[in-house]
Amino acid sequence: QVQLVESGGGLVQPGGSLRLSCAASGFRFSIYAMSWYRQAPGKERELVASLSTTGVTNYADSVKGRFAISRDNAKNTVYLQMNSLKPEDTAVYYCSARSPAQLRFWGQGTQVTVSS
């Protein structure tokens, strides 16, 4: 079955960096569009970054220039490099896969806390 496992979250000081990873299994990774979402306490889940199968990226305005999404199809893994982190980036970050038939799958999430 489809499985998405995020890792790399944690506590970081403002201005610091983290790299999230999402290991995928159970499906043909290379033909799925991959995305990262986040959900802060009391807020709705929001799109952070997406990466199509052809390499087209899309970012939320709040993270443009600071975050970068990438994928390694040989490792069935998608990454989110997060630089210049701010306290408002604190959230649970979720990996998501979208099939060509527009079915969406989710990981369990990883906590990112930006605090001094």
N, C-alpha and C positions, 0 to 999 in steps of 0.2 A: 504494500500500500504506500501511498505518498507519505513521505516523512521529511520534515524540515526541522533542523536542529540548529538553533542560534547559539553563539558563544562570543565571548570577548567583552561583555558588559562589565561594569564595575563602577567604582568611585574614582573620580578624577577632579582635579582642581580646575577652576576657570582658566581658560587659555590652553589647557592640555589637549591631548589627543587620545583617541581610542580607535581600534579597528575591530568592527564586528564581522563575524563570519557566519555563514549559514550553509550547512552541509545538507545536500538534498539526496534523496534516494527514493526508489520505487517508481520512477517515471523517467521519461526521456528528457533529461534536463535541457539539452541544447535547443529544443523547440518551444520551451516555455519562457515567457517574459517574466522577469523577476523584479521584485520591488521590496523596499523597506518602508514600513509604516511605524508610527509611534503613537503612544497614548499616555498623556500625562494625567495625574489624578484630577478627577472632576471634569475632564475634557473628552471630546470625541477623538476617535482614532483618526489620524491624518497621514496622508502620503508624504513621505520624506524624499524618496528618490525611486526612480524606476529605470529599468534597462531592458530594451527590447532584444529580440533575437538577432536583429541586424545592427545592434550597437547604439541605437538611439537612446539618449538619456534625457531624463526630465527631473527637475528638482523643485522642491518647495522654495518659494522666495526667501524664506527665513534661513535656509541653509546653503544657498547658492554661493559658490566661492569658498566654502568651508568644508563641505562634505563631497565625497566622490564614491560613486557606486561602480563596481567592476565585477566581472565574472570569469571563472576559469572552468570552461566546459570539460576539460580533461579531468578535473577534480570534482566536478558536480558541486561547485561552491560559488556562492555570491558573497561579495564583501561590501562593507560600508566603512570607508575611511573618514573619520570625523576629526577635524582639526579646529583649533580656536574655539573650543567648547565653551558654552555659556550656561549659566544656571537654568535658563529657560529651555535648554535642550534635555533637561531631566525628564525621563519618561521610560516606559517599557517599550522596547523596540522589537518589532515583529517582522520576520521575513515572510514574504508571500510569493507564491508561484501562480501564474495564470496560463492555463492551457490554450491551445489554438481554438478550442471550442468555448473559451471564456469561462471555464470552471476555475475557481480560485481556491487555493489551499493556503493554510497558515501554519506557522511554527508556534511554539509555546511562549516565545518572547524572552528577552533578556533585559535586565534592569540597567539603565545608565543613570548615574547620579553625578551631577556637576555641582560641587560645593567646596568651599574652603574650610 
